[in-house]
Each structure stands twice: as structure tokens, then as C-alpha cells.
Amino acid sequence: MFYYIKGTLAEIEENAAIVENSGIAYKISVSSNTLVKIADSKQVQLYTYMHLREDAVTLYGFYSLEEKRMFENLITVSGVGCKVALAVLSGMSLKDLAVSIANADTVMLSRIKGIGKKTAERIVLELKEKVDSQGSEISFSQTETVGGIEQDAYSALLALGLKKGECAAAVKKAVADGAQTAQQIISIVLKKI
């Protein structure tokens, strides 16, 4: 129904962005990767996926079309719903996820919170051919690698007890200040706290 929503980033909540457009605020569930990328933005554009159930309507948002496509691929896997797919996208960068699936690396996938060995095996089994066939689509540029570094730093800072919203903004600021590795980002953020 909605291809994307573009508007003012009004607020960041745990795993969600509140985007205001034409006087309407949309609560959009997003991955931590997307949260990191939009944290310092005033205006955002999120590609959306609407999930309808009898008791709820949920909007899921993605910073890039590649992330949305991966989400849509993940929810086709038996036993993987929208929340689990979002957890997978939050657990590692898109590039690392594609590489893990293509290389049948179930150990790496099992490290994601909420993903057991059997689920990891199903993801690999059911998505390996799709990821291989979309290889050119999933061979990301250097900007995606930077996102992976940001994601690593973000995850580490969350583990140290920082709140999601402040953590995402601090990571973006550290990168803007010239940090080029996850360790540099963490160091800069911790010095400012």
C-alpha cells in the first residue's frame, strides 16, 4: 500500500522511528541498522512494508530497497515472521548477512539474538539460491561497509548500557568527527559520556 514514507523524523523509540508527514505521525518498526543511519536526520525517507493481522497493522521501514528486499526474502522462510526478520537485519550488516547466507554460515547466523541453529539452517536452505541469483544486487559498495562498522559500534555501545536513541546519534556524530573503525567510534562516544 505504501511504497515509502517521507517526512520529519519526530522521535526515535526502541526499534521504531516516528515519522511525521502532513500532520500524521507514523510509527514505523525499523532495524538497528536503519536507526543508526537516520539518527541525525531531520527529514527521512523509509521504504515500507505493511503487515496486516486481525488485531494489528504494523509498518516496517527500511533505509534502502536492498534491506527491504532482504526482509521480504526472510519472511518467506518457514518459521520466520516479521519480528524475527527485523531481528536478523538488526543483528548484522546487510552485506554480512548476504555473505553468511551465500556461504551457508549457520554459525554466524546463530549468533543473532533469537535465531537458533534450526532457524539459521532454514534461512540458508531457503534463501541461498535467491541470494546467489541476486548477487549483483547484494554486492554492496563501501558505504555499506561503513554501515557495518557503525552497526558493530552501535551493538557494542548498547551492550555497555547506552539507550538506543542516544547510542545511534552518538555513533553518527563519531563517524562525522572522523572515526573510521568500530573501536574509534566506541572510544569517541565513551569519552564524550
N, C-alpha and C positions, 0 to 999 in steps of 0.2 A: 504494500500500500504506500509506504513512504520510501523513496529511494535514498534520500539523505535529508537531514535536518541541519539547517544553517542558522546560527543565531548567536546570542550573547551567552557566554559561559557564566551563569548566575552563581553556581555553587558546585563544589565537589564533595561528594559523600563517599562512604566506603563502597567501592566498586560501582559507583554511579556518578554521572555528570548531569547537572540540571541545566538545560539549555532553554533560554527564553527566545521565542520567536513570535512576533506580532501579538504580544501580550499574553501568550500562552507559554507556560513553563513545562517542558517535557523532562521526565525523569528517565534517563537512558542508562541501562546497565552496560558497563564497559570493562575491558580488561585492564590490568595494571599497566600494560604496555601503552595503551591508549591514554590512560590517566597521566602518565609521565609526559607524553608528547603534547597534551593540551593544557597542562597545569598552569602555564604562564600566559595562556592566550586569553584575549578578551572576546574575540569572535572565533567560533569553531564551526567546522562542518563535519558531521559524523554520518557515515553511511549506515543505514539502519536495517534491522531485521525485526519484524513484529511476530511475536509468538502469542497465539491465542489459545486459551484454555477456557473451560466452562466458568472458572472462578476468577480468572485474571487475564489481563492483557499486558504483556511486557515488551518494552522496546529495548533492543540490544544495539549498541552503537560501536562503530569501528573507525579508526583513524584512516585506514586505507582499504581499498577494494580487495587487496590481497588478503588482509586479515578477515574481512567479511566472507570471502570465498572459502578460506580455511575453516572458519566457523561453520559455514553451511556444509562443508565436507564432513566435519567432525560430528555434527548432529545426525548424519546418515548412518553412523556406526551404531550397531546394536548395543544398547545399554548406555549410550552417551546422549544425555539431554543437553539443554541449553546451558544450565548452570555448570555442568561438568566441562562442556566445551569452552566456556569462558574461563574456567579454572586452568584448563590446558593452555589457553592463549596467555593467561597471566603467569604461568609457570616458567615460560622460556620465550625467547625471541622467536618471531615467525621463521626466520632463517634456520635457527637451531631446530625448531620443530619439524620443518620440512626435511632437513638433513637427517634427523633421528628417524623419521618415518621411512625415508628413502633407503637408509642403511639398516632398517629393521632393528634399531637400537631401543629395545624394550626396557633396558635398564635405565637409560636416561629418561624415558617417558614415565617410568615408575617412580622417579624421584619427585614428580609433581604431586603436590598435596591433593589427595582424593583419587589418585589414579593407582590402582593396583596392577599386579602383574597381568592378570587376565584381561583387564580393560586395555592395557598397553598393547598386548598381543593382538586384540581385536582391532585396535586403531591401525596398527601396522598392516595386518592382514587385509583390512577393508579399504585402506587408503593408499597403500604402496603404489598401485598402478596409477591412481589418479595423480599422485604427487609426481611420479615419474613422467606421466604424459603432460603435466603442466610445468615441466622443468624450466622452460624459458620464463614462465610466469613467476616462478618461485626462486629464480636466481636473482637475488636482491642486490642492490647497489650498496656502496659504502655507507649511505645514510642509514640503512637498516642495521648494519654492524654497530654504528653508534648507538642505535636504539637498544641493541643487545647489551652494550656496556652500561647504558643508562638503566636498563632493566636489572642488571646484576647489582648495581649500586643501590637501586631502589629496594630490591628484595633484602639486601644486607641491612640497610637502614631500618626497614620495617622490623627485622629480627632484633634489632637493638632497641626497639620500643618507640620509634617515631610514629606519629599519626600519618595516615595515608596522604591526606591533603597537603600537609606541610612538607612531607617527605618528597612528594612529586615536585612541588615548587622548588625545594632546595636542590634537588638533582638538576633540574633545568637551569637554575641560576649558576650552579657549579660548572656545568658544561659551557654556559655562556661566558663564564670567567676564565675559560681555557683548559679545564680538566679534560684529559684525553683517555684516561683509563678509569676503571671502576674504583681502584684504590685511591686515585687522586680525587675523584668525586666524593668518596666517603670521607677522606681526610679533610677536604674543604668544608663539607657540611658539618662534620663534628667540631671543627674549630670555631664555626660560627654559632654553635649552640651554647 
